[in-house]
Amino acid sequence: MAEGYVRLWAAVLEQAIKDVQGDARAHKGKVRSIFSEGAWTWFHSESQEIGSFLWTCNMLGFEPDFILTLVTKQDIERPKSRSVAFG
Protein backbone atom coordinates (compact mmCIF):
# COMPACT_ATOMS: atom_id res chain seq x y z
CA MET A 1 0.00 0.00 0.00
CA ALA A 2 2.72 2.50 0.93
CA GLU A 3 4.59 1.88 -2.33
CA GLY A 4 1.52 2.79 -4.39
CA TYR A 5 1.05 5.93 -2.31
CA VAL A 6 4.64 7.04 -2.98
CA ARG A 7 4.27 6.29 -6.69
CA LEU A 8 1.08 8.34 -6.83
CA TRP A 9 2.69 11.44 -5.31
CA ALA A 10 5.82 11.01 -7.41
CA ALA A 11 3.54 11.00 -10.47
CA VAL A 12 1.82 14.18 -9.24
CA LEU A 13 5.20 15.91 -8.89
CA GLU A 14 6.35 14.63 -12.27
CA GLN A 15 3.21 15.90 -14.01
CA ALA A 16 3.51 19.33 -12.38
CA ILE A 17 7.10 19.55 -13.62
CA LYS A 18 6.02 18.54 -17.12
CA ASP A 19 3.19 21.08 -17.09
CA VAL A 20 5.56 23.92 -16.22
CA GLN A 21 8.48 22.89 -18.41
CA GLY A 22 6.43 21.89 -21.42
CA ASP A 23 4.47 25.09 -21.38
CA ALA A 24 7.59 27.23 -20.95
CA ARG A 25 9.25 25.50 -23.91
CA ALA A 26 6.19 25.71 -26.13
CA HIS A 27 5.54 29.38 -25.48
CA LYS A 28 9.01 30.60 -24.47
CA GLY A 29 7.59 31.67 -21.12
CA LYS A 30 5.26 34.29 -22.63
CA VAL A 31 1.92 32.49 -22.31
CA ARG A 32 0.89 29.99 -19.70
CA SER A 33 -1.78 27.36 -20.07
CA ILE A 34 -4.29 26.70 -17.32
CA PHE A 35 -2.28 23.61 -16.33
CA SER A 36 0.96 25.54 -16.18
CA GLU A 37 -0.61 28.34 -14.15
CA GLY A 38 -1.95 25.82 -11.63
CA ALA A 39 1.41 24.08 -11.44
CA TRP A 40 3.25 27.39 -10.85
CA THR A 41 0.81 28.22 -8.06
CA TRP A 42 1.31 24.77 -6.52
CA PHE A 43 5.13 25.03 -6.66
CA HIS A 44 5.14 28.45 -4.99
CA SER A 45 2.55 27.76 -2.30
CA GLU A 46 3.65 28.01 1.33
CA SER A 47 1.03 25.45 2.36
CA GLN A 48 2.19 22.29 4.09
CA GLU A 49 -1.17 20.55 3.94
CA ILE A 50 -1.57 17.10 2.42
CA GLY A 51 -1.14 17.37 -1.34
CA SER A 52 0.82 20.62 -1.28
CA PHE A 53 4.19 20.93 -2.98
CA LEU A 54 6.05 21.19 0.34
CA TRP A 55 4.19 18.19 1.76
CA THR A 56 4.83 16.17 -1.41
CA CYS A 57 8.56 16.92 -1.35
CA ASN A 58 8.78 16.03 2.33
CA MET A 59 6.88 12.78 1.80
CA LEU A 60 9.15 11.82 -1.13
CA GLY A 61 12.34 12.90 0.67
CA PHE A 62 13.15 15.74 -1.74
CA GLU A 63 14.45 19.19 -0.86
CA PRO A 64 11.81 21.68 -2.12
CA ASP A 65 14.37 24.38 -2.96
CA PHE A 66 16.32 21.93 -5.12
CA ILE A 67 13.19 20.90 -7.02
CA LEU A 68 12.22 24.56 -7.53
CA THR A 69 15.69 25.30 -8.89
CA LEU A 70 15.30 22.50 -11.42
CA VAL A 71 11.79 23.58 -12.37
CA THR A 72 12.58 27.26 -12.84
CA LYS A 73 15.83 26.70 -14.74
CA GLN A 74 15.27 27.82 -18.33
CA ASP A 75 17.79 25.57 -20.08
CA ILE A 76 16.88 22.16 -18.74
CA GLU A 77 18.30 19.42 -20.93
CA ARG A 78 16.13 16.45 -20.14
CA PRO A 79 16.46 13.16 -22.03
CA LYS A 80 13.20 12.38 -23.81
CA SER A 81 13.32 8.67 -22.93
CA ARG A 82 13.65 9.13 -19.17
CA SER A 83 11.13 10.20 -16.58
CA VAL A 84 11.06 11.13 -12.91
CA ALA A 85 8.71 8.24 -12.12
CA PHE A 86 9.55 5.89 -9.29
CA GLY A 87 9.29 2.14 -9.03
SULVEN-V232186 format. One record per helix or strand of 3 or more residues. SS is the DSSP state (hx for helix, st for strand). FROM is the first residue (numbers start at 1). TO is the last residue. Records with the same first field share a line. If there is no record, write none. Layout:
# SULVEN-V232186
SS=FROM-TO, FROM-TO
This chain:
# SULVEN-V232186
hx=2-27, 34-43, 53-60, 64-72
